[in-house]
Amino acid sequence: MTNKKLLRLLKILMTIGFSLILLGAYLSFNEDIQEMGVTGILLSAGCIAVGMAMSLPTKMYLTFVFMTRENDKK
Protein backbone atom coordinates (compact mmCIF):
# COMPACT_ATOMS: atom_id res chain seq x y z
CA MET A 1 0.00 0.00 0.00
CA THR A 2 1.43 3.35 -0.98
CA ASN A 3 1.78 6.22 1.41
CA LYS A 4 -0.97 8.26 -0.30
CA LYS A 5 -3.45 5.40 -0.09
CA LEU A 6 -2.60 4.82 3.56
CA LEU A 7 -3.08 8.51 4.34
CA ARG A 8 -6.42 8.54 2.54
CA LEU A 9 -7.56 5.46 4.47
CA LEU A 10 -6.51 6.99 7.79
CA LYS A 11 -8.28 10.24 7.00
CA ILE A 12 -11.44 8.31 6.17
CA LEU A 13 -11.19 6.34 9.42
CA MET A 14 -10.67 9.56 11.36
CA THR A 15 -13.72 11.15 9.72
CA ILE A 16 -15.85 8.11 10.49
CA GLY A 17 -14.56 8.17 14.07
CA PHE A 18 -15.52 11.81 14.54
CA SER A 19 -18.91 11.11 13.00
CA LEU A 20 -19.50 8.27 15.46
CA ILE A 21 -18.51 10.52 18.37
CA LEU A 22 -21.00 13.14 17.20
CA LEU A 23 -23.68 10.47 16.70
CA GLY A 24 -23.09 9.16 20.21
CA ALA A 25 -23.36 12.66 21.66
CA TYR A 26 -26.60 13.22 19.75
CA LEU A 27 -27.99 9.90 20.92
CA SER A 28 -27.16 10.78 24.52
CA PHE A 29 -29.66 13.64 24.43
CA ASN A 30 -32.27 12.01 22.19
CA GLU A 31 -35.52 11.35 24.07
CA ASP A 32 -36.18 8.04 22.30
CA ILE A 33 -32.78 6.71 23.33
CA GLN A 34 -33.28 7.95 26.89
CA GLU A 35 -36.56 6.02 27.07
CA MET A 36 -34.69 2.83 26.15
CA GLY A 37 -32.91 3.00 29.50
CA VAL A 38 -29.67 1.08 29.92
CA THR A 39 -29.76 -0.19 26.34
CA GLY A 40 -29.88 3.38 25.06
CA ILE A 41 -26.99 4.39 27.28
CA LEU A 42 -24.95 1.45 26.02
CA LEU A 43 -25.79 2.33 22.42
CA SER A 44 -24.70 5.95 22.73
CA ALA A 45 -21.61 5.08 24.80
CA GLY A 46 -20.68 2.38 22.29
CA CYS A 47 -20.81 4.86 19.43
CA ILE A 48 -18.59 7.27 21.33
CA ALA A 49 -16.13 4.53 22.34
CA VAL A 50 -15.79 3.13 18.81
CA GLY A 51 -15.43 6.64 17.42
CA MET A 52 -12.67 7.47 19.89
CA ALA A 53 -10.90 4.20 19.13
CA MET A 54 -11.03 4.93 15.40
CA SER A 55 -9.97 8.55 15.57
CA LEU A 56 -7.12 8.66 18.11
CA PRO A 57 -4.53 6.33 16.54
CA THR A 58 -5.03 7.82 13.10
CA LYS A 59 -4.49 11.36 14.41
CA MET A 60 -1.25 10.31 16.05
CA TYR A 61 -0.02 8.61 12.88
CA LEU A 62 -0.97 11.55 10.70
CA THR A 63 0.82 13.92 13.08
CA PHE A 64 4.01 11.86 12.78
CA VAL A 65 3.72 11.75 8.99
CA PHE A 66 3.22 15.50 8.72
CA MET A 67 6.12 16.16 11.12
CA THR A 68 8.34 13.92 9.01
CA ARG A 69 7.32 15.73 5.83
CA GLU A 70 8.09 19.12 7.37
CA ASN A 71 11.51 17.92 8.57
CA ASP A 72 12.27 16.58 5.09
CA LYS A 73 11.46 19.96 3.54
CA LYS A 74 13.99 21.67 5.81
N, C-alpha and C positions, 0 to 999 in steps of 0.2 A: 504494500500500500504506500503510495507516495505521500509526501508531507502535506501537499495541498488537500488531498482527499481525507487524510487524517484530521486536518484542521477543520475541514467542512463538517465531518462527522461529529467532532467534538463541539462545534458551534451549534449544531442541530440538537445534540444531547443537552447542551446547556439551555437552549431555548425551551425545549420540552420540560426540563427540570424547573425552570422559572414558571412556566405555565402551570405545572402541577402544584407548585407552591401557591400561586395565586388562586387556583381552583380550590385547594384545601382551605385557604383563608375565606374564600367566598362561601364554601360549604359550612364553615364553622358558624356563620351568622345566618344561614338560610333556615327559615322556620320549619320547612319540611324535614330537613336533616335533624334539627333539634328535637322534633317530635319522635324521631326514630330511637332516641335514647342513646344507649351505649353503642349500638351499631352505627349510628350516625357519627358519633365521636370517633370511633375507630376508622370510619371511612374518610373523614376529613383529615385526621391525624396521619393516616396511611398515605394520602395524597401528598401531604407536606413532607413526610419522611422520605418517600421515594423521590420527590422533587429535589430535596436537599442532597440526597445521595447521588443523584444524577448531575447536579450542577456544581458541587464543590470540587471534585477531582478534575473536572474539565477546566474550571477556572484556574486552578493551580498549574495545570499543564500548559494552558495557553499563556499564562504569565511567564513561565520559563521559556517558552518558544519566542515570545516577543522580546524578552530580555536578551536572549541569545542573538536574535536578529539585530537588535540595536547595538550590541557589542561588536558584531561582525561589521557593521557599517562604519564604526569608529576605527 
